[in-house]
Amino acid sequence: MATINNFEDLEIWKKSRILCQKVDAYLLQNPNCSQNIKYQIDRSSGSVMDNIAEGFEREGNKEFINFLSISKGSCGEVRSQLIRAFDRKFINENEFNDLLKDFAELSKMISGFMKYLKNTEHNGNKFLRP
């Protein structure tokens, strides 16, 4: 795997950013959606990308894996909130299925990256000798 120097270069971070934009378009900009769901899904979808970034910046694989685990949990939280939003008719079936599929796929990508980090010999940049 090529060396990544910035969290913005990670495919999982790029995908999480796109999904935050979709959440904004489908729910946050929807005047019919409840403020409570808007607040919760905005925070949890943002948590996905923010924890990827924070874990990367820690520069150690064990810490990164921990933050990726939190990010993965936030993917599940978003999916649960999407189900509530759909049940309350704040999003249509196509939007619901699109986002649900995308967040499930992102969760799998995060799992795969966690597995990679657990199996690599490189422990993180903070352990490199100057």
Summary of the structure (lengths in Angstrom):
residues: 130
radius of gyration: 16.0
end to end distance: 22.2
largest distance: 56.6
contacts: 387
relative contact order: 0.17
helix: 78%
strand: 0%
